[in-house]
Amino acid sequence: METDGRVNGSARHEVREHDVLIIGAGGAGLRAAIEASERGLSVGVVSKSLLGKAHTVMAEGGIAASVGNVDPDDNWQEHFMDTMKSGKFLNNWRMAEIFAKEAPERVIELEQWGALFNRTSEGKISQRAFGGHSHDRLCHIGDRTGLEMIRTLQEKVLSMDTMVYMETTVTKLFKKDGRVVGALAYTRDTGRFIHFKAKALIMATGGWGRIYKVTSNSWEGNGDGAILAYDAGAELVDMEMVQFHPTGMVWPPGVRGILVTEGVRGEGGVLRNSEGERYMENHDPEKMELSTRDVVARANFTEVQEGRGSEHGGVYLDITHLGYNGIMKKLPTMYEQFLKLADIDISKEPMEVFPTIHYTMGGIKVEAETGATNVPGLFAAGECAGGLHGANRLGGNSLSDLLVFGRRAGEGAAGYVRSNNYSTEIEANEIEDAKLQMLEPLERPESDDNENPFMIQKDLQAAMMDHANMMRIEESLQEGLEKVLALKDRLPNVRVQGSTLFNPGWHAAQDVYYMIQVSEIILRCALERKEQRGAQWRLDYEGQDEELGKVNIIVKKDQQGEVSIEKREITPMPEHLVELFGEEEMVGDQADAGAAG
Ligand SMILES: Cc1cc2nc3c(=O)[nH]c(=O)nc-3n(C[C@H](O)[C@H](O)[C@H](O)COP(=O)(O)OP(=O)(O)OC[C@H]3O[C@@H](n4cnc5c(N)ncnc54)[C@H](O)[C@@H]3O)c2cc1C
């Protein structure tokens, strides 16, 4: 049933029904779709962009998995320990254990489905070094790993009986008797509404880097999934943990924030300041450029702060030792990116780089085995889910996260559907209310109080940049929170012109709600975590706080609709995992974390 792009009153909607509805068509969503479809269920995948887009396609450096092709000493235990140490032990250890054990199987499976990896001389999947990984562990396809991964998953999905709804945005989850039973969505071209009925929903909507002005993320990363889940009663975990990737482009201004893959450092790239000094010697003399991202990002930031920055306010990253042929073999995208966007030939001169907002470690709290949230019928996987990475994610650990936990969420949702047989019908007025709420910005009368959603977005991105950046202190976080709450107060006045047809202003009016809500939560959690741990770099507190190291910060929407925060004790690691670490290793790595900056 088509709508007429009308503005006044409610519009018509069509109804679609699936056993499992997956929101998001990045790596996590597609892997979940394959699993649920293979189990014989009717599966729908909704994506607000075209199939084959999503952040997953942008991934460059590789997928971390201990297949041991280059370094036979590698194994799941080492990968587990690296992941926990990098996450400063805030990680959900059970997720980290499952992840490290299952990642190799998922990568091999991807290869069997047709992914063409770079090869070792013996014809095995090639692996490269990456920051914080104690072995050469990243399986890769040059620096276009995400492209090959999504192409492979997409072809697999299309060969199955799965419905894909492209350029369709979900704006509300429906519940009945405490369970999630469907969602409302609109098509981005005509604004046609769709009511999806489903017994289980999997959120796979990615992160929220776009709440900051300088980011490696695309327009899709606004935090929709985390906030849709939060509004439906789901708990979020460790939302203060936002990753600043050490190397984003700096110059010219229009490209600021675009990622320079860690693969450059993995292939031997060297960081220097304006004095030519290889300053990582002062920050992590053992691992140097291959230290974890939080440490390298702080080092780059500090060099610039202390006046040893490059011409355009970054630091230098030099890969010239590889020469043109080596670069074209290992890092062709980086070569083209710098040549086309910055007129720099990286085989001859160094790049200028500076930290860029890249990834969100916090997210929807899930059960490790199944991806289930605390709301029956609602599951989550991929970057929008929290827990696996703790206070800092290792490079390459996201792509394998998508495969391992995408599969598990698909399996978990399928099992849930099979054992729960109930109606997904809801009252008609619930659907009408949700549609009317969506149409409000179009129908709001013109007045002096009207707000432009793009202006609110811009102010929000500036506020987050100024107050919830890498370096955090109480006063500034508090000021940021006040700014964000003031922006929240302006939301009811958002007005957009035109109709639901091809209207980016109308889409922005919805996005800005998620962006503001997720920003408020990040600031409130950052105020609570009064220590330096991983990505949380509180300059007004020294080092790590032992007690805070034992808790996750859990957020939930309370009865009044406000953000409620709880410090919840982390279940102690079982003996078989504890004994993998020496006592010193567990304490030592945590102690390092704050000191590095
Ligand atoms: C430039 C770049 C390079 C990277 N390189 C690497 C790397 O080398 N290795 C690594 O491990 N990680 C890397 N990462 C991180 C990794 O790519 C991401 O964390 C990962 O791809 C996220 O996958 P996802 O499936 O969770 O979400 P995404 O791939 O972000 O997909 C989210 C999906 O949800 C959809 N969506 C969002 N909101 C809605 C809504 N309301 N309604 C409907 N659909 C919605 C989007 O349209 C999209 O389809 C990189 C990230 C970037 C940005």
The ligand as an SDF file (V2000), in Angstrom:
LIG
                    3D

 53 58  0  0  0  0  0  0  0  0999 V2000
   36.8460    3.6380    8.3570 C   0  0  0  0  0  0  0  0  0  0  0  0
   36.6910    2.4500    9.2640 C   0  0  0  0  0  0  0  0  0  0  0  0
   37.6330    1.4250    9.2330 C   0  0  0  0  0  0  0  0  0  0  0  0
   37.5050    0.3270   10.0710 C   0  0  0  0  0  0  0  0  0  0  0  0
   38.4220   -0.7020   10.0030 N   0  0  0  0  0  0  0  0  0  0  0  0
   38.2600   -1.8010   10.7680 C   0  0  0  0  0  0  0  0  0  0  0  0
   39.1170   -2.9360   10.6540 C   0  0  0  0  0  0  0  0  0  0  0  0
   40.0260   -2.9650    9.8270 O   0  0  0  0  0  0  0  0  0  0  0  0
   38.9050   -3.9930   11.4640 N   0  0  0  0  0  0  0  0  0  0  0  0
   37.9110   -4.0330   12.3780 C   0  0  0  0  0  0  0  0  0  0  0  0
   37.7760   -5.0220   13.0830 O   0  0  0  0  0  0  0  0  0  0  0  0
   37.0590   -2.9820   12.4960 N   0  0  0  0  0  0  0  0  0  0  0  0
   37.1970   -1.8840   11.7110 C   0  0  0  0  0  0  0  0  0  0  0  0
   36.3220   -0.8360   11.8290 N   0  0  0  0  0  0  0  0  0  0  0  0
   35.1840   -0.9710   12.7300 C   0  0  0  0  0  0  0  0  0  0  0  0
   34.1160   -1.8300   12.0830 C   0  0  0  0  0  0  0  0  0  0  0  0
   34.0840   -1.6010   10.6970 O   0  0  0  0  0  0  0  0  0  0  0  0
   32.7370   -1.5390   12.6570 C   0  0  0  0  0  0  0  0  0  0  0  0
   32.7970   -1.5690   14.0380 O   0  0  0  0  0  0  0  0  0  0  0  0
   31.7560   -2.5960   12.1890 C   0  0  0  0  0  0  0  0  0  0  0  0
   31.7570   -2.6860   10.7840 O   0  0  0  0  0  0  0  0  0  0  0  0
   30.3490   -2.3290   12.6760 C   0  0  0  0  0  0  0  0  0  0  0  0
   29.5350   -3.3210   12.1090 O   0  0  0  0  0  0  0  0  0  0  0  0
   28.0160   -3.4550   12.5150 P   0  0  0  0  0  0  0  0  0  0  0  0
   27.4620   -4.5670   11.6990 O   0  0  0  0  0  0  0  0  0  0  0  0
   27.8740   -3.5110   13.9750 O   0  0  0  0  0  0  0  0  0  0  0  0
   27.3890   -2.0520   12.0480 O   0  0  0  0  0  0  0  0  0  0  0  0
   27.5160   -1.2310   10.6910 P   0  0  0  0  0  0  0  0  0  0  0  0
   28.4220   -1.8620    9.7170 O   0  0  0  0  0  0  0  0  0  0  0  0
   27.7760    0.1690   11.1070 O   0  0  0  0  0  0  0  0  0  0  0  0
   26.0530   -1.3550   10.0980 O   0  0  0  0  0  0  0  0  0  0  0  0
   24.9550   -0.7450   10.7380 C   0  0  0  0  0  0  0  0  0  0  0  0
   23.7300   -1.0010    9.9040 C   0  0  0  0  0  0  0  0  0  0  0  0
   22.5940   -0.5340   10.6200 O   0  0  0  0  0  0  0  0  0  0  0  0
   21.7880    0.2640    9.7580 C   0  0  0  0  0  0  0  0  0  0  0  0
   20.9840    1.1510   10.6040 N   0  0  0  0  0  0  0  0  0  0  0  0
   21.3960    2.0190   11.5570 C   0  0  0  0  0  0  0  0  0  0  0  0
   20.3380    2.6160   12.1290 N   0  0  0  0  0  0  0  0  0  0  0  0
   19.2330    2.0980   11.5290 C   0  0  0  0  0  0  0  0  0  0  0  0
   17.8360    2.3050   11.6830 C   0  0  0  0  0  0  0  0  0  0  0  0
   17.3310    3.1660   12.5710 N   0  0  0  0  0  0  0  0  0  0  0  0
   16.9820    1.6120   10.8820 N   0  0  0  0  0  0  0  0  0  0  0  0
   17.4550    0.7430    9.9520 C   0  0  0  0  0  0  0  0  0  0  0  0
   18.7700    0.5010    9.7740 N   0  0  0  0  0  0  0  0  0  0  0  0
   19.6360    1.1690   10.5650 C   0  0  0  0  0  0  0  0  0  0  0  0
   22.7740    0.9330    8.8520 C   0  0  0  0  0  0  0  0  0  0  0  0
   22.1550    1.4270    7.6870 O   0  0  0  0  0  0  0  0  0  0  0  0
   23.7040   -0.2410    8.5760 C   0  0  0  0  0  0  0  0  0  0  0  0
   23.1410   -1.0870    7.6000 O   0  0  0  0  0  0  0  0  0  0  0  0
   36.4280    0.2640   10.9840 C   0  0  0  0  0  0  0  0  0  0  0  0
   35.4840    1.2930   11.0130 C   0  0  0  0  0  0  0  0  0  0  0  0
   35.5970    2.3780   10.1680 C   0  0  0  0  0  0  0  0  0  0  0  0
   34.5680    3.4640   10.2330 C   0  0  0  0  0  0  0  0  0  0  0  0
  1  2  1  0
  2  3  1  0
  2 52  2  0
  3  4  2  0
  4  5  1  0
  4 50  1  0
  5  6  2  0
  6  7  1  0
  6 13  1  0
  7  8  2  0
  7  9  1  0
  9 10  1  0
 10 11  2  0
 10 12  1  0
 12 13  2  0
 13 14  1  0
 14 15  1  0
 14 50  1  0
 15 16  1  0
 16 17  1  0
 16 18  1  0
 18 19  1  0
 18 20  1  0
 20 21  1  0
 20 22  1  0
 22 23  1  0
 23 24  1  0
 24 25  2  0
 24 26  1  0
 24 27  1  0
 27 28  1  0
 28 29  2  0
 28 30  1  0
 28 31  1  0
 31 32  1  0
 32 33  1  0
 33 34  1  0
 33 48  1  0
 34 35  1  0
 35 36  1  0
 35 46  1  0
 36 37  1  0
 36 45  1  0
 37 38  2  0
 38 39  1  0
 39 40  1  0
 39 45  2  0
 40 41  1  0
 40 42  2  0
 42 43  1  0
 43 44  2  0
 44 45  1  0
 46 47  1  0
 46 48  1  0
 48 49  1  0
 50 51  2  0
 51 52  1  0
 52 53  1  0
M  END
$$$$
